[in-house]
């Protein structure tokens, strides 16, 4: 099994930013969906909790409503 990690660590934040921009505040964004999309687009190995915190902080700054639906 071969795991590839994205070479650019900044693209996780850029991808999260793009996901939040696309959400547009129309409906609350699912954190679980956002984490899935970030992993799919970047191959990030960061923990779910780390990605959840990143999404929550970025959403708060941008005023984007989110749903904290990740199961612990």
Sine and cosine of phi, psi and omega as CSV:
sin_phi,cos_phi,sin_psi,cos_psi,sin_omega,cos_omega
0.00,0.00,0.75,-0.66,-0.02,-1.00
-0.89,-0.45,0.80,-0.60,0.02,-1.00
-0.94,-0.34,0.79,-0.61,0.06,-1.00
-0.94,-0.34,0.67,-0.74,0.01,-1.00
-0.92,-0.40,0.68,-0.73,0.00,-1.00
-0.85,0.53,0.71,-0.70,-0.05,-1.00
-0.95,0.31,-0.34,0.94,-0.07,-1.00
-0.96,-0.27,0.97,-0.26,-0.05,-1.00
-0.91,0.40,-0.35,0.94,-0.02,-1.00
-0.97,0.26,-0.31,0.95,-0.07,-1.00
-0.95,0.31,-0.27,0.96,0.09,-1.00
-0.91,0.41,-0.74,0.67,0.02,-1.00
-0.91,0.41,-0.65,0.76,0.01,-1.00
-0.91,0.42,-0.63,0.78,0.03,-1.00
-0.92,0.39,-0.68,0.73,0.05,-1.00
-0.87,0.49,-0.66,0.75,0.03,-1.00
-0.87,0.49,-0.69,0.72,0.00,-1.00
-0.90,0.43,-0.65,0.76,0.02,-1.00
-0.90,0.44,-0.68,0.73,0.01,-1.00
-0.92,0.40,-0.60,0.80,0.04,-1.00
-0.91,0.42,-0.65,0.76,0.00,-1.00
-0.92,0.39,-0.52,0.85,-0.02,-1.00
-0.88,0.47,-0.59,0.81,0.14,-0.99
0.86,0.51,0.18,0.98,0.04,-1.00
0.95,0.31,0.16,0.99,-0.02,-1.00
-0.91,0.41,-0.68,0.73,0.05,-1.00
-0.59,-0.81,0.42,-0.91,0.02,-1.00
-0.85,0.52,0.69,-0.72,0.00,-1.00
-0.99,0.12,0.76,-0.65,0.05,-1.00
-0.96,0.29,0.81,-0.59,0.04,-1.00
-0.91,0.42,-0.62,0.78,0.02,-1.00
-0.87,0.49,-0.69,0.72,0.03,-1.00
-0.91,0.42,-0.69,0.73,0.00,-1.00
-0.88,0.48,-0.68,0.74,0.04,-1.00
-0.88,0.47,-0.70,0.71,0.03,-1.00
-0.85,0.53,-0.72,0.69,-0.02,-1.00
-0.91,0.42,-0.64,0.76,0.03,-1.00
-0.89,0.46,-0.72,0.69,0.02,-1.00
-0.89,0.46,-0.66,0.75,-0.02,-1.00
-0.90,0.44,-0.66,0.75,-0.08,-1.00
-0.99,0.12,-0.46,0.89,-0.10,-1.00
-0.91,-0.42,-0.35,0.94,-0.09,-1.00
0.96,0.29,0.35,0.94,-0.07,-1.00
-0.87,0.49,0.62,-0.78,0.06,-1.00
-0.97,-0.24,0.14,0.99,0.01,-1.00
-0.89,0.45,0.50,-0.87,-0.04,-1.00
-0.92,0.39,0.37,-0.93,0.06,-1.00
-0.85,0.52,-0.66,0.75,-0.02,-1.00
-0.89,0.46,-0.64,0.77,0.01,-1.00
-0.91,0.41,-0.71,0.71,0.02,-1.00
-0.92,0.40,-0.62,0.78,0.04,-1.00
-0.87,0.49,-0.69,0.73,0.02,-1.00
-0.90,0.44,-0.67,0.74,0.02,-1.00
-0.87,0.49,-0.73,0.68,-0.01,-1.00
-0.89,0.46,-0.71,0.71,-0.03,-1.00
-0.88,0.47,-0.69,0.73,0.00,-1.00
-0.91,0.41,-0.71,0.71,-0.02,-1.00
-0.92,0.39,-0.62,0.78,0.01,-1.00
-0.91,0.41,-0.64,0.77,0.00,-1.00
-0.89,0.45,-0.68,0.74,0.00,-1.00
-0.91,0.42,-0.61,0.80,-0.06,-1.00
-1.00,0.00,-0.14,0.99,-0.01,-1.00
0.96,0.29,0.46,0.89,0.00,-1.00
-1.00,-0.05,0.82,-0.57,0.02,-1.00
-0.95,0.31,0.66,-0.75,0.03,-1.00
-0.76,-0.65,0.34,-0.94,0.09,-1.00
-0.91,-0.41,0.86,-0.51,0.02,-1.00
-0.99,0.12,0.99,0.15,-0.12,-0.99
-0.95,-0.32,0.23,0.97,0.00,-1.00
-0.97,0.26,0.77,-0.64,0.05,-1.00
-0.99,0.14,0.68,-0.73,-0.05,-1.00
-1.00,-0.09,0.00,0.00,0.00,0.00
